[in-house]
Amino acid sequence: MYAVTKRIEFCYGHRLLDYNGVCAHPHGHNAVVEIEVSSTTLDARNMVVDFSEIRNVVKAWVDQELDHKMILRQDDPLVAALRALGEPMYLVDTNPTAERIARLIFDISRQHGLDVSRVTLWETPSSWATYTGA
Ligand SMILES: [Zn+2]
């Protein structure tokens, strides 16, 4: 089995609802996301996929939708206030945890035709979440 991995960095803010801890308050992260594509075979170029193809698909989406935005649960009371101020947000239907954001990027990659096998999102250098779709 072959696997290639592309690393992308972005910044986001979030908070967790129904949660007791510091992450209940709005705060931000410098995130690192790894997108892995696996295959038992290589293409005519002897590649699983070109690194630039992963970059073009995923980084373009992340830059446009998530980078420097608040990622919030859609029923978060902050949404109305930030919307009124014209602040950019990305809304999800669950708490915007590292696990949820990893799955979001996994699903978006698949929707863009990238046959990803793993997405790992580092919230901090010592805390990360992985989604494999399995
Ligand atoms: Zn956080």
Backbone and ligand atoms as CSV (ligand in chain L), in Angstrom:
chain,resi,resn,atom,element,x,y,z
A,1,MET,N,N,0.845,-1.201,0.000
A,1,MET,CA,C,0.000,0.000,0.000
A,1,MET,C,C,0.881,1.252,0.000
A,2,TYR,N,N,0.569,2.156,-0.890
A,2,TYR,CA,C,1.256,3.454,-0.926
A,2,TYR,C,C,0.367,4.509,-0.258
A,3,ALA,N,N,1.000,5.507,0.301
A,3,ALA,CA,C,0.235,6.629,0.842
A,3,ALA,C,C,1.057,7.905,0.687
A,4,VAL,N,N,0.402,8.978,0.287
A,4,VAL,CA,C,1.042,10.292,0.257
A,4,VAL,C,C,0.227,11.219,1.157
A,5,THR,N,N,0.915,12.157,1.749
A,5,THR,CA,C,0.261,13.054,2.703
A,5,THR,C,C,0.660,14.492,2.416
A,6,LYS,N,N,-0.323,15.358,2.394
A,6,LYS,CA,C,-0.096,16.791,2.207
A,6,LYS,C,C,-0.484,17.511,3.483
A,7,ARG,N,N,0.346,18.457,3.868
A,7,ARG,CA,C,0.136,19.220,5.091
A,7,ARG,C,C,-0.294,20.641,4.735
A,8,ILE,N,N,-1.346,21.093,5.369
A,8,ILE,CA,C,-1.885,22.433,5.111
A,8,ILE,C,C,-2.086,23.128,6.458
A,9,GLU,N,N,-1.825,24.409,6.501
A,9,GLU,CA,C,-2.011,25.166,7.744
A,9,GLU,C,C,-3.085,26.224,7.554
A,10,PHE,N,N,-3.864,26.437,8.607
A,10,PHE,CA,C,-4.840,27.524,8.567
A,10,PHE,C,C,-5.175,27.944,9.997
A,11,CYS,N,N,-5.829,29.093,10.115
A,11,CYS,CA,C,-6.218,29.620,11.424
A,11,CYS,C,C,-7.739,29.639,11.513
A,12,TYR,N,N,-8.253,29.308,12.699
A,12,TYR,CA,C,-9.700,29.380,12.882
A,12,TYR,C,C,-10.018,29.692,14.329
A,13,GLY,N,N,-11.247,30.173,14.525
A,13,GLY,CA,C,-11.750,30.372,15.868
A,13,GLY,C,C,-12.951,29.468,16.074
A,14,HIS,N,N,-13.242,29.149,17.314
A,14,HIS,CA,C,-14.443,28.360,17.619
A,14,HIS,C,C,-14.746,28.451,19.109
A,15,ARG,N,N,-15.821,27.808,19.509
A,15,ARG,CA,C,-16.071,27.532,20.913
A,15,ARG,C,C,-16.994,26.319,20.960
A,16,LEU,N,N,-17.003,25.665,22.118
A,16,LEU,CA,C,-17.813,24.466,22.285
A,16,LEU,C,C,-18.973,24.771,23.219
A,17,LEU,N,N,-20.160,24.352,22.805
A,17,LEU,CA,C,-21.356,24.529,23.627
A,17,LEU,C,C,-21.591,23.276,24.461
A,18,ASP,N,N,-22.387,23.420,25.540
A,18,ASP,CA,C,-22.693,22.290,26.427
A,18,ASP,C,C,-21.406,21.621,26.884
A,19,TYR,N,N,-20.453,22.432,27.278
A,19,TYR,CA,C,-19.129,21.932,27.596
A,19,TYR,C,C,-18.570,22.740,28.751
A,20,ASN,N,N,-18.001,22.060,29.729
A,20,ASN,CA,C,-17.371,22.747,30.858
A,20,ASN,C,C,-15.868,22.719,30.669
A,21,GLY,N,N,-15.285,23.882,30.413
A,21,GLY,CA,C,-13.843,23.955,30.211
A,21,GLY,C,C,-13.516,25.223,29.463
A,22,VAL,N,N,-12.225,25.479,29.281
A,22,VAL,CA,C,-11.825,26.739,28.653
A,22,VAL,C,C,-12.326,26.843,27.217
A,23,CYS,N,N,-12.556,25.717,26.538
A,23,CYS,CA,C,-13.005,25.757,25.140
A,23,CYS,C,C,-14.471,26.170,25.011
A,24,ALA,N,N,-15.146,26.417,26.147
A,24,ALA,CA,C,-16.503,26.952,26.085
A,24,ALA,C,C,-16.489,28.421,25.677
A,25,HIS,N,N,-15.328,29.057,25.776
A,25,HIS,CA,C,-15.192,30.480,25.436
A,25,HIS,C,C,-14.582,30.620,24.044
A,26,PRO,N,N,-14.980,31.668,23.310
A,26,PRO,CA,C,-14.406,31.857,21.959
A,26,PRO,C,C,-12.883,31.987,22.035
A,27,HIS,N,N,-12.216,31.254,21.161
A,27,HIS,CA,C,-10.747,31.281,21.108
A,27,HIS,C,C,-10.308,30.776,19.743
A,28,GLY,N,N,-9.025,30.862,19.481
A,28,GLY,CA,C,-8.544,30.485,18.154
A,28,GLY,C,C,-7.431,29.460,18.193
A,29,HIS,N,N,-7.203,28.837,17.025
A,29,HIS,CA,C,-6.123,27.855,16.879
A,29,HIS,C,C,-5.360,28.108,15.583
A,30,ASN,N,N,-4.062,27.815,15.619
A,30,ASN,CA,C,-3.274,27.689,14.401
A,30,ASN,C,C,-3.267,26.199,14.066
A,31,ALA,N,N,-4.131,25.814,13.149
A,31,ALA,CA,C,-4.336,24.392,12.869
A,31,ALA,C,C,-3.382,23.895,11.795
A,32,VAL,N,N,-3.046,22.629,11.913
A,32,VAL,CA,C,-2.341,21.916,10.851
A,32,VAL,C,C,-3.231,20.748,10.458
A,33,VAL,N,N,-3.456,20.585,9.160
A,33,VAL,CA,C,-4.258,19.464,8.700
A,33,VAL,C,C,-3.425,18.624,7.736
A,34,GLU,N,N,-3.476,17.318,7.929
A,34,GLU,CA,C,-2.801,16.375,7.033
A,34,GLU,C,C,-3.854,15.621,6.248
A,35,ILE,N,N,-3.701,15.608,4.924
A,35,ILE,CA,C,-4.618,14.887,4.054
A,35,ILE,C,C,-3.838,13.738,3.427
A,36,GLU,N,N,-4.253,12.519,3.720
A,36,GLU,CA,C,-3.563,11.335,3.204
A,36,GLU,C,C,-4.409,10.668,2.131
A,37,VAL,N,N,-3.755,10.299,1.035
A,37,VAL,CA,C,-4.390,9.522,-0.034
A,37,VAL,C,C,-3.600,8.229,-0.178
A,38,SER,N,N,-4.297,7.093,-0.175
A,38,SER,CA,C,-3.650,5.789,-0.250
A,38,SER,C,C,-4.073,5.055,-1.507
A,39,SER,N,N,-3.199,4.168,-1.969
A,39,SER,CA,C,-3.530,3.346,-3.133
A,39,SER,C,C,-2.623,2.118,-3.167
A,40,THR,N,N,-3.152,1.023,-3.683
A,40,THR,CA,C,-2.317,-0.173,-3.855
A,40,THR,C,C,-1.517,-0.095,-5.145
A,41,THR,N,N,-1.888,0.830,-6.017
A,41,THR,CA,C,-1.197,0.961,-7.305
A,41,THR,C,C,-0.786,2.406,-7.543
A,42,LEU,N,N,0.156,2.584,-8.462
A,42,LEU,CA,C,0.585,3.925,-8.852
A,42,LEU,C,C,0.100,4.224,-10.251
A,43,ASP,N,N,-0.050,5.505,-10.565
A,43,ASP,CA,C,-0.501,5.884,-11.905
A,43,ASP,C,C,0.680,5.883,-12.881
A,44,ALA,N,N,0.444,6.335,-14.097
A,44,ALA,CA,C,1.474,6.314,-15.142
A,44,ALA,C,C,2.687,7.168,-14.774
A,45,ARG,N,N,2.491,8.107,-13.832
A,45,ARG,CA,C,3.599,8.955,-13.387
A,45,ARG,C,C,4.349,8.345,-12.203
A,46,ASN,N,N,3.899,7.125,-11.792
A,46,ASN,CA,C,4.407,6.502,-10.560
A,46,ASN,C,C,4.050,7.305,-9.325
A,47,MET,N,N,2.845,7.827,-9.325
A,47,MET,CA,C,2.337,8.593,-8.183
A,47,MET,C,C,1.007,8.011,-7.710
A,48,VAL,N,N,0.728,8.146,-6.409
A,48,VAL,CA,C,-0.620,7.897,-5.901
A,48,VAL,C,C,-1.514,9.025,-6.417
A,49,VAL,N,N,-1.066,10.241,-6.160
A,49,VAL,CA,C,-1.711,11.457,-6.652
A,49,VAL,C,C,-0.652,12.550,-6.548
A,50,ASP,N,N,-0.722,13.514,-7.417
A,50,ASP,CA,C,0.237,14.621,-7.359
A,50,ASP,C,C,-0.042,15.457,-6.096
A,51,PHE,N,N,1.011,15.778,-5.342
A,51,PHE,CA,C,0.821,16.607,-4.145
A,51,PHE,C,C,0.059,17.896,-4.478
A,52,SER,N,N,0.360,18.448,-5.643
A,52,SER,CA,C,-0.283,19.711,-6.004
A,52,SER,C,C,-1.782,19.538,-6.224
A,53,GLU,N,N,-2.195,18.318,-6.589
A,53,GLU,CA,C,-3.631,18.083,-6.773
A,53,GLU,C,C,-4.347,18.125,-5.413
A,54,ILE,N,N,-3.729,17.531,-4.398
A,54,ILE,CA,C,-4.309,17.595,-3.045
A,54,ILE,C,C,-4.356,19.051,-2.600
A,55,ARG,N,N,-3.242,19.746,-2.825
A,55,ARG,CA,C,-3.170,21.144,-2.426
A,55,ARG,C,C,-4.249,21.967,-3.136
A,56,ASN,N,N,-4.351,21.774,-4.450
A,56,ASN,CA,C,-5.300,22.572,-5.224
A,56,ASN,C,C,-6.732,22.362,-4.758
A,57,VAL,N,N,-7.067,21.129,-4.432
A,57,VAL,CA,C,-8.441,20.833,-4.018
A,57,VAL,C,C,-8.691,21.295,-2.589
A,58,VAL,N,N,-7.870,20.831,-1.664
A,58,VAL,CA,C,-8.178,21.026,-0.249
A,58,VAL,C,C,-7.781,22.414,0.238
A,59,LYS,N,N,-6.599,22.856,-0.130
A,59,LYS,CA,C,-6.167,24.164,0.374
A,59,LYS,C,C,-7.054,25.279,-0.168
A,60,ALA,N,N,-7.468,25.143,-1.417
A,60,ALA,CA,C,-8.341,26.165,-1.989
A,60,ALA,C,C,-9.648,26.260,-1.198
A,61,TRP,N,N,-10.201,25.089,-0.853
A,61,TRP,CA,C,-11.461,25.090,-0.107
A,61,TRP,C,C,-11.257,25.614,1.314
A,62,VAL,N,N,-10.211,25.123,1.974
A,62,VAL,CA,C,-9.937,25.550,3.355
A,62,VAL,C,C,-9.680,27.057,3.403
A,63,ASP,N,N,-8.879,27.565,2.469
A,63,ASP,CA,C,-8.583,29.002,2.455
A,63,ASP,C,C,-9.861,29.819,2.302
A,64,GLN,N,N,-10.753,29.349,1.449
A,64,GLN,CA,C,-11.975,30.107,1.179
A,64,GLN,C,C,-13.009,29.972,2.293
A,65,GLU,N,N,-13.150,28.780,2.857
A,65,GLU,CA,C,-14.265,28.519,3.775
A,65,GLU,C,C,-13.901,28.581,5.260
A,66,LEU,N,N,-12.676,28.187,5.630
A,66,LEU,CA,C,-12.352,28.049,7.048
A,66,LEU,C,C,-11.302,29.024,7.555
A,67,ASP,N,N,-10.352,29.404,6.705
A,67,ASP,CA,C,-9.206,30.172,7.188
A,67,ASP,C,C,-9.626,31.535,7.742
A,68,HIS,N,N,-9.182,31.827,8.964
A,68,HIS,CA,C,-9.496,33.077,9.654
A,68,HIS,C,C,-10.997,33.311,9.802
A,69,LYS,N,N,-11.744,32.224,9.999
A,69,LYS,CA,C,-13.183,32.345,10.258
A,69,LYS,C,C,-13.514,31.689,11.588
A,70,MET,N,N,-14.648,32.083,12.159
A,70,MET,CA,C,-15.189,31.392,13.327
A,70,MET,C,C,-15.966,30.185,12.824
A,71,ILE,N,N,-15.644,29.007,13.345
A,71,ILE,CA,C,-16.390,27.784,13.021
A,71,ILE,C,C,-17.292,27.513,14.216
A,72,LEU,N,N,-18.589,27.633,14.004
A,72,LEU,CA,C,-19.537,27.581,15.122
A,72,LEU,C,C,-20.663,26.600,14.847
A,73,ARG,N,N,-21.220,26.076,15.964
A,73,ARG,CA,C,-22.434,25.273,15.846
A,73,ARG,C,C,-23.551,26.205,15.418
A,74,GLN,N,N,-24.394,25.723,14.492
A,74,GLN,CA,C,-25.359,26.636,13.868
A,74,GLN,C,C,-26.328,27.273,14.858
A,75,ASP,N,N,-26.555,26.627,16.014
A,75,ASP,CA,C,-27.473,27.211,16.991
A,75,ASP,C,C,-26.732,27.988,18.085
A,76,ASP,N,N,-25.475,28.271,17.871
A,76,ASP,CA,C,-24.700,29.062,18.839
A,76,ASP,C,C,-25.247,30.491,18.858
A,77,PRO,N,N,-25.571,31.034,20.049
A,77,PRO,CA,C,-26.081,32.412,20.124
A,77,PRO,C,C,-25.117,33.456,19.539
A,78,LEU,N,N,-23.843,33.108,19.433
A,78,LEU,CA,C,-22.879,34.043,18.836
A,78,LEU,C,C,-23.159,34.287,17.353
A,79,VAL,N,N,-23.823,33.339,16.700
A,79,VAL,CA,C,-24.007,33.427,15.250
A,79,VAL,C,C,-24.746,34.712,14.860
A,80,ALA,N,N,-25.831,34.997,15.570
A,80,ALA,CA,C,-26.631,36.184,15.218
A,80,ALA,C,C,-25.812,37.455,15.402
A,81,ALA,N,N,-25.056,37.514,16.498
A,81,ALA,CA,C,-24.255,38.713,16.777
A,81,ALA,C,C,-23.164,38.895,15.725
A,82,LEU,N,N,-22.463,37.819,15.385
A,82,LEU,CA,C,-21.388,37.933,14.392
A,82,LEU,C,C,-21.945,38.233,13.008
A,83,ARG,N,N,-23.121,37.650,12.718
A,83,ARG,CA,C,-23.755,37.916,11.416
A,83,ARG,C,C,-24.110,39.398,11.308
A,84,ALA,N,N,-24.646,39.954,12.397
A,84,ALA,CA,C,-25.024,41.373,12.398
A,84,ALA,C,C,-23.810,42.272,12.186
A,85,LEU,N,N,-22.653,41.805,12.639
A,85,LEU,CA,C,-21.418,42.576,12.485
A,85,LEU,C,C,-20.735,42.310,11.144
A,86,GLY,N,N,-21.294,41.392,10.376
A,86,GLY,CA,C,-20.709,41.084,9.071
A,86,GLY,C,C,-19.448,40.241,9.164
A,87,GLU,N,N,-19.285,39.537,10.291
A,87,GLU,CA,C,-18.088,38.707,10.465
A,87,GLU,C,C,-18.252,37.362,9.750
A,88,PRO,N,N,-17.172,36.865,9.129
A,88,PRO,CA,C,-17.277,35.586,8.423
A,88,PRO,C,C,-17.329,34.408,9.391
A,89,MET,N,N,-18.150,33.410,9.038
A,89,MET,CA,C,-18.309,32.214,9.870
A,89,MET,C,C,-18.436,31.004,8.964
A,90,TYR,N,N,-18.155,29.839,9.535
A,90,TYR,CA,C,-18.511,28.582,8.883
A,90,TYR,C,C,-19.326,27.803,9.909
A,91,LEU,N,N,-20.566,27.459,9.578
A,91,LEU,CA,C,-21.462,26.833,10.545
A,91,LEU,C,C,-21.539,25.327,10.317
A,92,VAL,N,N,-21.544,24.592,11.417
A,92,VAL,CA,C,-21.685,23.138,11.365
A,92,VAL,C,C,-22.841,22.730,12.277
A,93,ASP,N,N,-23.327,21.494,12.088
A,93,ASP,CA,C,-24.513,21.071,12.827
A,93,ASP,C,C,-24.188,20.453,14.187
A,94,THR,N,N,-22.897,20.340,14.501
A,94,THR,CA,C,-22.486,19.795,15.799
A,94,THR,C,C,-21.423,20.716,16.383
A,95,ASN,N,N,-20.989,20.429,17.594
A,95,ASN,CA,C,-19.893,21.202,18.167
A,95,ASN,C,C,-18.682,21.148,17.228
A,96,PRO,N,N,-18.043,22.297,16.978
A,96,PRO,CA,C,-16.909,22.342,16.042
A,96,PRO,C,C,-15.612,21.865,16.698
A,97,THR,N,N,-15.582,20.603,17.047
A,97,THR,CA,C,-14.388,19.995,17.657
A,97,THR,C,C,-13.363,19.661,16.572
A,98,ALA,N,N,-12.163,19.312,17.012
A,98,ALA,CA,C,-11.138,18.887,16.055
A,98,ALA,C,C,-11.616,17.660,15.274
A,99,GLU,N,N,-12.321,16.754,15.968
A,99,GLU,CA,C,-12.852,15.560,15.291
A,99,GLU,C,C,-13.815,15.962,14.171
A,100,ARG,N,N,-14.688,16.899,14.483
A,100,ARG,CA,C,-15.717,17.314,13.517
A,100,ARG,C,C,-15.089,18.019,12.312
A,101,ILE,N,N,-14.071,18.835,12.565
A,101,ILE,CA,C,-13.420,19.564,11.474
A,101,ILE,C,C,-12.615,18.590,10.615
A,102,ALA,N,N,-11.994,17.581,11.240
A,102,ALA,CA,C,-11.285,16.555,10.461
A,102,ALA,C,C,-12.264,15.845,9.531
A,103,ARG,N,N,-13.428,15.489,10.049
A,103,ARG,CA,C,-14.415,14.811,9.215
A,103,ARG,C,C,-14.937,15.734,8.110
A,104,LEU,N,N,-15.143,16.995,8.436
A,104,LEU,CA,C,-15.600,17.963,7.439
A,104,LEU,C,C,-14.620,18.009,6.259
A,105,ILE,N,N,-13.343,18.122,6.559
A,105,ILE,CA,C,-12.343,18.216,5.492
A,105,ILE,C,C,-12.244,16.893,4.727
A,106,PHE,N,N,-12.417,15.783,5.423
A,106,PHE,CA,C,-12.452,14.465,4.770
A,106,PHE,C,C,-13.612,14.415,3.762
A,107,ASP,N,N,-14.805,14.780,4.218
A,107,ASP,CA,C,-15.992,14.714,3.363
A,107,ASP,C,C,-15.879,15.666,2.166
A,108,ILE,N,N,-15.389,16.870,2.402
A,108,ILE,CA,C,-15.240,17.843,1.322
A,108,ILE,C,C,-14.229,17.328,0.287
A,109,SER,N,N,-13.138,16.733,0.762
A,109,SER,CA,C,-12.123,16.188,-0.152
A,109,SER,C,C,-12.734,15.115,-1.040
A,110,ARG,N,N,-13.508,14.210,-0.426
A,110,ARG,CA,C,-14.180,13.153,-1.206
A,110,ARG,C,C,-15.146,13.764,-2.223
A,111,GLN,N,N,-15.891,14.789,-1.776
A,111,GLN,CA,C,-16.857,15.431,-2.688
A,111,GLN,C,C,-16.160,16.067,-3.883
A,112,HIS,N,N,-14.886,16.461,-3.698
A,112,HIS,CA,C,-14.129,17.054,-4.791
A,112,HIS,C,C,-13.354,16.001,-5.576
A,113,GLY,N,N,-13.669,14.724,-5.335
A,113,GLY,CA,C,-13.094,13.665,-6.149
A,113,GLY,C,C,-11.739,13.162,-5.686
A,114,LEU,N,N,-11.310,13.621,-4.508
A,114,LEU,CA,C,-10.029,13.171,-3.977
A,114,LEU,C,C,-10.296,11.947,-3.097
A,115,ASP,N,N,-9.637,10.835,-3.400
A,115,ASP,CA,C,-9.910,9.578,-2.703
A,115,ASP,C,C,-9.107,9.509,-1.399
A,116,VAL,N,N,-9.412,10.409,-0.469
A,116,VAL,CA,C,-8.652,10.492,0.784
A,116,VAL,C,C,-8.880,9.251,1.641
A,117,SER,N,N,-7.849,8.869,2.390
A,117,SER,CA,C,-7.957,7.742,3.310
A,117,SER,C,C,-7.877,8.188,4.765
A,118,ARG,N,N,-7.347,9.387,5.004
A,118,ARG,CA,C,-7.218,9.867,6.383
A,118,ARG,C,C,-7.096,11.383,6.376
A,119,VAL,N,N,-7.763,12.026,7.316
A,119,VAL,CA,C,-7.533,13.444,7.586
A,119,VAL,C,C,-7.230,13.582,9.075
A,120,THR,N,N,-6.111,14.208,9.382
A,120,THR,CA,C,-5.749,14.475,10.772
A,120,THR,C,C,-5.674,15.978,10.966
A,121,LEU,N,N,-6.330,16.468,11.985
A,121,LEU,CA,C,-6.323,17.888,12.278
A,121,LEU,C,C,-5.669,18.120,13.639
A,122,TRP,N,N,-4.567,18.870,13.616
A,122,TRP,CA,C,-3.907,19.273,14.855
A,122,TRP,C,C,-4.521,20.572,15.323
A,123,GLU,N,N,-5.086,20.546,16.521
A,123,GLU,CA,C,-5.608,21.772,17.106
A,123,GLU,C,C,-4.460,22.525,17.789
A,124,THR,N,N,-3.575,21.774,18.400
A,124,THR,CA,C,-2.344,22.305,18.989
A,124,THR,C,C,-1.253,21.291,18.653
A,125,PRO,N,N,0.035,21.637,18.873
A,125,PRO,CA,C,1.100,20.668,18.568
A,125,PRO,C,C,0.999,19.363,19.371
A,126,SER,N,N,0.203,19.359,20.445
A,126,SER,CA,C,0.110,18.133,21.248
A,126,SER,C,C,-1.285,17.503,21.240
A,127,SER,N,N,-2.216,18.068,20.462
A,127,SER,CA,C,-3.582,17.538,20.444
A,127,SER,C,C,-4.089,17.476,19.012
A,128,TRP,N,N,-4.482,16.267,18.584
A,128,TRP,CA,C,-4.980,16.111,17.226
A,128,TRP,C,C,-6.084,15.080,17.172
A,129,ALA,N,N,-6.875,15.154,16.101
A,129,ALA,CA,C,-7.972,14.213,15.869
A,129,ALA,C,C,-7.852,13.686,14.445
A,130,THR,N,N,-8.230,12.434,14.278
A,130,THR,CA,C,-8.130,11.776,12.969
A,130,THR,C,C,-9.476,11.198,12.570
A,131,TYR,N,N,-9.801,11.342,11.275
A,131,TYR,CA,C,-10.984,10.687,10.709
A,131,TYR,C,C,-10.555,9.903,9.478
A,132,THR,N,N,-10.954,8.647,9.423
A,132,THR,CA,C,-10.545,7.782,8.308
A,132,THR,C,C,-11.719,7.328,7.444
A,133,GLY,N,N,-12.934,7.616,7.867
A,133,GLY,CA,C,-14.080,7.201,7.077
A,133,GLY,C,C,-14.443,5.742,7.260
A,134,ALA,N,N,-13.599,4.990,7.944
A,134,ALA,CA,C,-13.852,3.553,8.107
A,134,ALA,C,C,-14.793,3.289,9.275
L,1,ZN,ZN,ZN,-10.340,25.089,20.646
